[in-house]
Amino acid sequence: MSDSATSVPRERQGADSRGMTVADVQSRSAALVENIERVISGKPEAVRTALTVLLAEGHLLIEDVPGVGKTMLARALAASVGGSINRIQFTPDLLPSDVTGVAVFDQSESRFEFKPGPVFANIVIGDEINRASPKTQSALLECMAERQVTADGVTYALTRPFTVFATQNPVEMEGTYALPEAQRDRFTARLSIGYPDAAAEAEMLTWRDEGDPLERLRPVVELPELIDMIETTHHVFASPAVKEYTVALARATREHPNLRLGASPRATLQLLAAAKARAAMDGHEFVLPDHVAALADVVFSHRVMLAHRLGDRGTDAAAATTEIIADIVKTTAVPSGG
């Protein structure tokens, strides 16, 4: 894909209003990836995807079998950046107020006082999110979409940045509640980590001889720097042609004969936001079509639904969805100037 017409206008080049440049974002992102890979070995793309979502101020759904490092990835990223971190273990008896907070009556003041829940943090790790009831899952909808909590008619703003890293096991479905489409659409991206290769697994055994590697991780980016990185990422330039290409990919999912549900307009917005983050991580002042194409699967795959006839045949939904999105990327032309 060509970058001949995507060069950034002169007034957008260099640092943003806070003084951080794209080159700064690139160097700090590289430091974060290196730090996280001390814990998550042999999965560079999974690490980069998680960091992309964080810089895009989105949310990440990690689906995989037990024991491959879903929670470890989220905790390693959280430990690598400054700011507050909370972890919620989702269970069937978890209540919405256990997530968002609850009003407690203060006898000395003769009034109710709101006690913030664990969702009030920069990074919230939601373990096994599909084990909570739909009522509790829905408590996250407002948090993830609007970054606020409304309790007893009063709205409380969440801290910035605010990112949810949620995990779930797609194999063991007994005692779980499938995430509704509205909930899945709040997640910017979905990824599966997969099993490590033999060398990475052997290296993991060596690390464990020296203790828990997470305990040795220290932040390499402090909270003010992270906010500056996010702001700089938001100002990465996307040309009209790149935006047109992003829309074309989303619309193609809605028109594909093998999909009965395509990507939402929210998905289009989040794909471009993620592409800006990836461009900044790569040291680019502007988004290339390649950045958009590279992220189409992780942004779209959990939002689309296969046609009934494919599900009836026992098709591996994840593999079929990935194949369809890859075909859409391959067959969607980049607009002139992109």
C-alpha positions in Angstrom: 0.0 0.0 0.0 1.3 3.4 -0.9 2.0 6.3 1.5 2.5 8.8 -1.3 -0.5 10.9 -0.4 -0.6 10.4 3.3 2.2 12.7 4.4 1.2 14.8 7.4 0.6 18.6 6.9 3.4 20.8 8.2 1.3 22.3 10.9 0.7 18.8 12.4 4.3 17.8 12.4 6.5 17.5 15.6 5.3 17.7 19.1 1.8 18.2 20.3 0.7 21.0 22.7 2.2 19.1 25.7 5.6 18.8 24.1 5.8 15.0 23.4 6.7 13.9 19.8 5.8 10.8 18.0 9.4 9.8 18.3 9.0 10.0 22.1 5.9 7.8 21.8 7.9 5.3 19.7 10.8 5.1 22.2 8.5 4.8 25.3 6.4 2.2 23.6 9.5 0.2 22.8 10.5 0.4 26.5 7.1 -0.8 27.5 7.1 -3.7 25.1 10.6 -4.8 26.3 9.5 -4.6 29.9 6.3 -6.6 29.4 8.2 -9.2 27.4 10.2 -10.0 30.6 7.0 -11.7 31.7 5.2 -12.6 28.4 7.9 -14.2 26.2 7.4 -15.1 22.5 4.2 -13.1 22.0 5.3 -9.7 20.6 2.1 -9.1 18.6 -0.1 -9.8 21.6 1.9 -7.3 23.7 1.8 -4.7 20.9 -1.9 -5.1 20.5 -2.5 -4.6 24.3 -0.3 -1.4 24.2 -2.1 -0.2 21.1 -5.5 -0.5 22.9 -4.1 1.4 25.9 -2.8 4.3 23.8 -6.1 4.4 21.9 -8.0 4.7 25.3 -9.9 1.6 24.4 -10.7 -1.7 26.1 -9.3 -5.2 25.4 -10.9 -8.6 25.5 -8.5 -11.5 25.9 -10.0 -14.9 25.0 -8.1 -18.1 25.4 -7.7 -21.3 27.3 -6.6 -21.3 30.9 -2.9 -20.9 31.7 -1.6 -19.2 28.6 -1.0 -15.8 30.3 -4.2 -13.8 29.8 -4.2 -12.2 33.2 -0.4 -12.1 33.3 -0.4 -9.9 30.1 -2.9 -7.5 31.6 -1.0 -7.4 35.0 2.4 -6.9 33.3 1.1 -4.0 31.2 -0.5 -2.5 34.3 2.7 -2.9 36.3 4.7 -1.2 33.5 2.9 2.1 33.6 2.3 4.4 36.6 -1.2 4.9 37.9 -3.8 3.0 39.8 -4.7 -0.7 39.1 -7.6 -2.7 40.3 -8.5 -6.3 39.7 -12.0 -7.7 39.8 -12.7 -11.5 39.9 -16.0 -11.9 38.2 -18.2 -14.6 39.8 -21.9 -15.5 39.5 -22.7 -13.8 42.8 -20.9 -10.5 42.0 -23.3 -7.5 42.1 -23.2 -4.4 40.0 -22.4 -2.3 43.1 -19.4 -4.6 43.7 -18.0 -3.2 40.5 -19.1 0.4 40.4 -19.6 1.3 44.1 -22.4 1.8 46.5 -23.9 4.6 48.6 -23.4 4.1 52.4 -25.3 5.9 55.0 -23.1 8.1 57.2 -24.8 8.4 60.6 -22.6 11.2 61.8 -23.5 13.3 58.8 -27.0 11.9 58.4 -26.5 11.4 54.7 -25.5 8.8 52.1 -21.9 8.9 50.9 -20.8 7.2 47.7 -18.0 4.6 48.1 -16.3 4.1 44.8 -15.9 0.6 43.5 -12.9 -1.1 41.9 -13.8 0.4 38.5 -12.4 3.7 39.7 -8.8 3.0 38.5 -6.6 3.7 35.5 -6.4 0.1 34.6 -9.1 -2.4 35.6 -8.5 -6.1 35.1 -11.7 -8.1 34.8 -10.9 -11.8 35.3 -13.4 -14.2 33.7 -15.9 -11.5 32.9 -18.3 -14.0 31.4 -18.8 -15.7 34.8 -20.8 -12.7 36.1 -24.5 -12.4 35.5 -25.8 -10.1 32.6 -27.0 -7.6 35.2 -23.4 -7.3 36.6 -21.9 -7.2 33.1 -24.2 -4.4 32.2 -22.7 -2.3 35.0 -19.7 -1.9 32.8 -21.5 -0.5 29.8 -21.7 3.1 31.0 -18.1 2.8 32.4 -16.6 1.6 29.2 -18.5 3.8 26.8 -18.7 7.1 28.7 -16.0 6.7 31.3 -18.4 7.5 34.1 -20.6 5.9 36.8 -24.1 7.0 37.6 -25.4 6.0 41.1 -28.5 7.3 42.8 -28.9 10.0 40.1 -25.4 11.4 40.6 -22.7 11.0 37.9 -19.1 10.4 38.9 -16.3 10.7 36.3 -13.7 7.9 36.1 -10.0 8.5 36.2 -8.1 9.1 33.0 -6.8 7.1 31.4 -9.3 4.4 32.0 -8.9 1.0 30.3 -10.5 -2.4 31.0 -8.6 -5.5 30.3 -11.1 -8.4 30.5 -10.4 -12.1 30.2 -12.6 -15.1 29.4 -12.2 -18.8 28.6 -14.1 -19.6 25.3 -13.9 -23.3 25.9 -15.3 -24.0 29.3 -18.8 -22.5 29.0 -20.5 -24.2 32.0 -21.7 -21.7 34.5 -20.9 -18.7 32.2 -23.0 -16.0 30.6 -22.2 -15.1 27.0 -21.3 -11.5 26.6 -24.1 -9.6 24.8 -23.3 -7.9 21.5 -23.6 -4.4 23.2 -20.9 -5.5 25.7 -18.6 -7.0 23.1 -18.9 -3.8 21.0 -17.4 -1.8 23.9 -14.1 -3.7 23.5 -11.8 -2.0 21.0 -10.0 -5.3 20.3 -10.0 -9.0 21.0 -7.0 -11.2 21.0 -6.0 -14.8 21.8 -2.5 -15.3 23.1 -2.1 -19.0 22.2 0.5 -21.5 23.6 4.1 -20.4 23.7 6.7 -22.1 21.5 9.1 -24.6 23.1 11.9 -22.1 23.6 9.6 -19.5 25.3 8.1 -22.2 27.5 11.6 -23.4 28.6 12.6 -19.8 29.3 9.5 -19.4 31.4 10.6 -22.3 33.6 14.0 -20.5 34.2 12.2 -17.3 35.2 10.1 -19.2 37.7 13.2 -20.5 39.4 14.0 -17.0 40.3 10.6 -16.2 41.7 7.5 -14.4 40.3 8.7 -12.2 37.4 5.7 -9.9 37.9 7.1 -8.9 41.3 10.3 -7.7 39.6 8.6 -5.5 37.1 8.8 -1.7 37.7 7.0 1.1 35.8 9.0 2.4 32.9 6.4 5.1 32.0 4.8 7.3 34.7 1.1 8.4 34.5 1.8 12.0 33.2 4.0 10.5 30.5 1.3 8.0 29.6 -1.3 10.7 29.3 1.1 12.7 27.0 1.6 9.6 24.9 -2.2 9.2 24.5 -2.6 12.9 23.6 0.1 12.7 21.0 -1.4 9.5 19.6 -4.8 11.3 19.2 -3.1 14.0 17.1 -1.6 11.5 14.6 -2.8 12.6 11.2 -5.3 10.5 9.2 -5.9 11.6 5.6 -9.4 11.6 4.0 -8.3 8.6 1.9 -7.3 6.6 5.0 -10.6 7.5 6.7 -12.4 6.4 3.5 -10.5 3.1 3.5 -11.5 2.5 7.2 -15.1 3.1 6.4 -14.9 0.8 3.3 -13.6 -2.1 5.4 -16.4 -1.7 8.0 -19.1 -1.4 5.3 -17.7 -4.5 3.6 -18.4 -6.6 6.8 -22.0 -5.4 6.7 -22.5 -6.5 3.1 -20.5 -9.8 3.1 -22.8 -12.8 2.3 -21.2 -14.9 5.0 -21.8 -12.5 7.8 -25.2 -11.7 9.3 -23.9 -8.9 11.5 -21.2 -6.5 10.5 -19.0 -4.1 12.3 -20.7 -1.1 14.0 -19.9 2.6 13.5 -18.3 2.4 16.9 -16.0 -0.2 15.4 -15.0 2.1 12.6 -14.1 4.8 15.1 -12.1 2.5 17.2 -10.3 1.0 14.2 -9.0 4.4 13.2 -8.1 5.2 16.8 -6.1 2.0 17.1 -4.5 2.7 13.7 -3.3 6.1 15.0 -1.9 4.4 18.1 -0.1 1.8 16.0 1.3 4.5 13.7 2.7 6.4 16.7 4.2 3.3 18.1 5.9 2.8 14.7 7.2 6.4 14.7 4.9 7.6 12.0 3.4 11.1 12.0 0.5 9.8 10.0 -1.6 6.7 9.5 -0.9 4.4 6.6 -3.5 2.0 5.1 -1.2 -0.8 6.3 -1.9 0.3 9.9 -5.6 0.1 9.4 -5.4 -3.3 7.6 -3.2 -4.8 10.2 -5.7 -4.2 13.0 -8.9 -5.0 11.1 -9.1 -8.5 12.4 -8.6 -7.8 16.2 -11.0 -4.8 16.0 -13.7 -6.5 13.9 -13.6 -10.2 14.7 -15.5 -10.1 18.0 -18.2 -7.8 16.6 -19.3 -9.7 13.5 -21.5 -12.8 13.4 -21.3 -15.6 10.9 -24.3 -16.4 8.7 -26.5 -19.2 10.2 -25.6 -21.7 7.5 -21.9 -21.6 8.5 -22.7 -22.1 12.2 -25.0 -25.0 11.3 -22.1 -26.8 9.6 -20.0 -26.7 12.8 -17.6 -24.2 11.3 -14.8 -23.0 13.7 -16.3 -19.5 14.2 -13.0 -17.8 15.1 -11.1 -19.2 12.2 -13.9 -18.6 9.7 -14.3 -15.0 10.9 -10.6 -14.3 10.6 -10.6 -15.7 7.1 -13.5 -13.6 6.1 -11.9 -10.4 7.4 -8.6 -11.2 5.8 -10.5 -11.6 2.5 -12.2 -8.3 3.0 -8.9 -6.6 3.6 -7.4 -8.3 0.5 -10.3 -7.3 -1.8 -11.1 -3.8 -0.5 -9.3 -1.2 -2.7 -7.3 1.6 -1.1 -8.9 4.9 -2.3 -6.8 7.1 -4.6 -4.4 9.1 -2.5 -4.3 6.4 0.3 
